[in-house]
């Protein structure tokens, strides 16, 4: 059963970030309202600006050309921006997606070491696909790249823990 649109909209209009995410999803899926990607993006932006990692992930997906991308022009730089915000809050899907952006050089310079770092972070957060990708990617990095990646993972892990405590 889908959430009640009117109830969620009222809470969203009052600034509730979780309700803003739900309203965005209802518009994106066309549940109880006509499908409207622009309206979905509007609500996700409101929630994302409040620091909601789920909304940040959804914006990354939309700007990355996901969700069929028919109504939203791809903007890989924006996708990276939103993936990073969610990834830095520990969102495993955003971490994996950000790793993919680095691997392909979309929205950021191609950087296999940084790609590995973010995939490793996603794997550490329990993302099953990331665990599989990580085992294959580990063999492609030179020893120096691996050492740099391990150091960066340690730094990021510390940064993310500290930001989650404040």
C-alpha positions as CSV (number, residue, x, y, z in Angstrom):
1,X,0.0,0.0,0.0
2,X,1.4,3.4,-1.0
3,X,1.6,6.3,1.5
4,X,-1.3,8.7,1.5
5,X,-0.3,11.4,-0.8
6,X,-2.3,14.2,0.9
7,X,-0.9,13.4,4.3
8,X,2.7,13.2,3.0
9,X,2.3,16.4,1.0
10,X,1.1,18.3,4.0
11,X,4.1,17.1,6.0
12,X,6.4,17.8,3.1
13,X,5.1,21.3,2.7
14,X,5.8,21.8,6.4
15,X,9.5,20.9,5.8
16,X,9.6,17.2,6.8
17,X,12.5,15.8,4.8
18,X,11.3,12.2,5.0
19,X,7.9,13.2,3.6
20,X,9.6,15.3,0.9
21,X,11.4,12.1,-0.2
22,X,8.1,10.1,-0.2
23,X,6.3,12.8,-2.2
24,X,9.2,12.8,-4.7
25,X,9.0,9.1,-5.0
26,X,5.2,9.2,-5.5
27,X,5.7,11.8,-8.3
28,X,8.5,9.8,-9.8
29,X,6.5,6.5,-9.8
30,X,3.2,8.1,-10.7
31,X,1.5,6.7,-7.6
32,X,-1.6,8.6,-6.7
33,X,-0.5,11.5,-8.9
34,X,0.5,11.8,-12.5
35,X,4.1,10.9,-13.1
36,X,6.2,14.1,-13.0
37,X,10.0,13.9,-12.8
38,X,10.4,17.6,-12.5
39,X,8.1,17.6,-9.4
40,X,9.9,14.6,-8.0
41,X,13.2,16.4,-8.4
42,X,11.8,19.5,-6.7
43,X,10.8,17.6,-3.6
44,X,14.1,15.6,-3.6
45,X,16.1,18.8,-3.8
46,X,14.2,20.2,-0.7
47,X,15.0,17.0,1.3
48,X,18.6,16.8,-0.1
49,X,19.3,20.4,1.0
50,X,18.3,19.3,4.5
51,X,20.9,16.5,4.4
52,X,18.7,13.6,3.6
53,X,21.0,10.9,2.1
54,X,18.2,9.1,0.3
55,X,17.1,12.2,-1.5
56,X,20.7,12.9,-2.4
57,X,21.0,9.4,-3.9
58,X,17.9,9.9,-5.9
59,X,19.2,13.2,-7.3
60,X,22.4,11.5,-8.2
61,X,20.5,8.7,-10.1
62,X,18.4,11.2,-11.9
63,X,21.2,13.5,-12.9
64,X,23.3,10.4,-13.9
65,X,20.7,9.5,-16.5
66,X,19.0,6.8,-14.4
67,X,15.3,6.2,-14.0
68,X,15.0,6.2,-17.8
69,X,16.3,9.8,-17.8
70,X,13.6,10.8,-20.2
71,X,12.5,13.9,-18.4
72,X,15.8,14.9,-16.8
73,X,18.9,15.9,-18.8
74,X,22.0,14.0,-17.7
75,X,24.5,16.1,-15.8
76,X,27.3,13.9,-14.5
77,X,28.9,16.7,-12.5
78,X,25.6,17.2,-10.6
79,X,25.3,13.4,-10.3
80,X,28.7,13.2,-8.7
81,X,27.9,16.1,-6.3
82,X,24.8,14.4,-5.0
83,X,26.3,10.9,-4.9
84,X,29.2,12.3,-2.9
85,X,26.9,14.0,-0.4
86,X,25.0,10.7,0.2
87,X,28.2,8.6,0.1
88,X,29.9,10.7,2.7
89,X,26.9,10.0,5.0
90,X,27.5,6.2,4.5
91,X,24.9,5.4,1.9
92,X,26.3,2.3,0.3
93,X,24.5,2.6,-3.0
94,X,25.7,6.2,-3.4
95,X,29.3,5.0,-2.6
96,X,29.1,2.3,-5.3
97,X,27.6,4.8,-7.8
98,X,30.3,7.3,-7.0
99,X,32.9,4.6,-7.6
100,X,31.4,3.9,-10.9
101,X,31.5,7.6,-11.9
102,X,35.3,7.7,-11.1
103,X,35.9,4.4,-12.9
104,X,34.2,5.7,-16.1
105,X,35.4,9.3,-15.7
106,X,31.8,10.7,-15.8
107,X,31.6,14.1,-14.0
108,X,35.1,13.6,-12.6
109,X,38.5,12.7,-14.1
110,X,38.8,9.0,-14.5
111,X,40.6,7.6,-11.4
112,X,40.7,3.9,-10.9
113,X,42.2,4.3,-7.4
114,X,39.4,6.6,-6.2
115,X,36.9,4.3,-7.9
116,X,38.3,1.4,-5.9
117,X,38.1,3.5,-2.7
118,X,34.4,4.2,-3.1
119,X,33.5,0.6,-4.1
120,X,35.5,-0.6,-1.0
121,X,33.5,1.8,1.2
122,X,30.2,0.4,-0.3
123,X,31.4,-3.2,0.3
124,X,32.3,-2.4,3.9
125,X,28.8,-1.0,4.3
126,X,27.3,-4.4,3.2
127,X,26.5,-3.7,-0.5
128,X,26.6,-7.2,-2.1
129,X,27.4,-6.0,-5.7
130,X,30.2,-3.9,-4.3
131,X,31.8,-6.9,-2.6
132,X,31.8,-8.8,-5.9
133,X,33.2,-5.8,-7.9
134,X,35.8,-5.2,-5.2
135,X,37.3,-8.7,-5.5
136,X,37.8,-8.3,-9.2
137,X,39.0,-4.7,-9.0
138,X,41.7,-5.4,-6.4
139,X,43.7,-7.4,-9.0
140,X,43.7,-4.5,-11.4
141,X,45.5,-2.0,-9.2
142,X,49.3,-1.7,-8.9
143,X,50.7,-2.2,-5.4
144,X,51.3,1.6,-5.1
145,X,47.7,2.3,-6.1
146,X,46.5,-0.2,-3.6
147,X,48.5,1.3,-0.8
148,X,47.1,4.8,-1.7
149,X,43.6,3.4,-1.8
150,X,43.9,1.7,1.6
151,X,45.2,5.0,3.1
152,X,42.3,7.0,1.5
153,X,39.8,4.4,2.8
154,X,41.2,4.8,6.3
155,X,40.9,8.6,6.0
156,X,37.3,8.5,4.6
157,X,36.2,6.0,7.2
158,X,37.4,8.4,10.0
159,X,35.8,11.4,8.3
160,X,32.5,9.7,7.9
161,X,32.4,8.4,11.5
162,X,33.3,11.9,12.8
163,X,30.6,13.6,10.6
164,X,28.0,11.1,11.7
165,X,28.7,11.9,15.3
166,X,28.3,15.6,14.9
